């Protein structure tokens, strides 16, 4: 098979079509201190200024060699635009929502006045959209450009406070459904704006994870929303959900997502079996041990295991620790390059 | 069955079910009937929360079930805490707990706090997004034998080691046992960064803390000293 561009490779893998080699990807953040040093912009600029954000995101391809770039490093863009307080000033930390307006039960759960225009005009939301526009201008159709949105479950964590939200799943499920209902339009609006700016696909983070809730809670609360909302996004949508998720892949594959980005807590061969070819898989190189504390040889070995298991797109499992060595991220690319295929076969690994 | 026994059993069932108003009413009734506060705690509330913890460890329960039970237990503890303090029951030890800098997730830590407190420990909770300097100040002030660090994100896990390094740099590392936990944390990671223990959940945190205090008491008695702390009475 002739060589493919990064974008062709990624899109083919998303469709389950043959690829010249497995794509190596940035699905969520691969921002690291070393990458920042190499390309220039650091936090907080790379979280709040479009040019800095795009430059750091571009480093995923231009420095590391990954097939995709994804500029929205934090999870806080929507939250701040919807009324959470977020400290963007820290140079060494990912910004996180620090206040939760709906934690106060007397506060009416509703979107801010002027939504969606006011949302799309928010400084931090606009920054992400503009960064995607810059990346599209820079890469054209060579490199896969991913956008990212938070789904209604994760947005509820931010607006409502995780602890209160989870408590209410048992004690006040109607309020939980009300939250999901109010927030459901947000990821669709944000995703469409990112696609219009040039994103080729959308990562949809919704953390109904086995670390927190049982799989039937995903099925009963969130799956109907995913089935309603994902078709409203006119591009492939990749679900991201951290933690142990093996028991819910059978529900994820019914939701309409093109792929599921999963963590190392799920053995890749088991994930592939659960996906049953009905949803593509991206992941699942361990962050805290393999990428953060080990070396390129161990990273290549783990990436090879994921490739051998049949994972379609090879990537870190979640946002990588900022101290992760770039050489370890490059090792993911090396492992994928060593699996260059001729036709449907695989050339001998170099 | 005596009414006292009924109250213990009902406290267990209602804590397990997360029924805070019932737990509050039963605790008040028990006290009004002259039951020992420690009896209500260790005969009803704590066994229920330990059962919740066991179900969580087995994968039968998830965080929402833990939260509703913990909230129910807190309804009872709000009544019992001042009474237990008045009886002079000595705490097992002080534990300083925190979520590391850059991380605002605290559910797991909060559940650990409730379990540790119920088990007889005094918990000093420093909250979330805690810088190393604040942790060091708390260790100097409270002189706890145990500290617990929580990190929920792979991006904040490196702060676990940064905290351990800070303790060592300030000459405090040998003074405390350090347990670490949080969704992405593993035993392997805990060992790699030099933590003394890893607690995957609240029950495990209590077991670890109890074991350390037993070892400490054993060492003290072997050295001819008194145990580090006395266990609270069980009614």
Interface residues (C-beta under 8 A of the other chain):
Chain A: X29 X90 X92 X93 X94 X96 X97 X98 X162 X163 X166 X167 X169 X170 X171 X209 X210 X211 X212 X213 X214 X217 X242 X243 X287 X288 X289 X292 X293 X317 X318 X319 X320 X321 X322 X323
Chain B: X18 X62 X63 X64 X65 X67 X68 X71 X101 X102 X103 X104 X105 X106 X107 X110 X129 X153 X154 X155 X156 X157 X158 X183 X184 X185 X186 X188 X189 X192
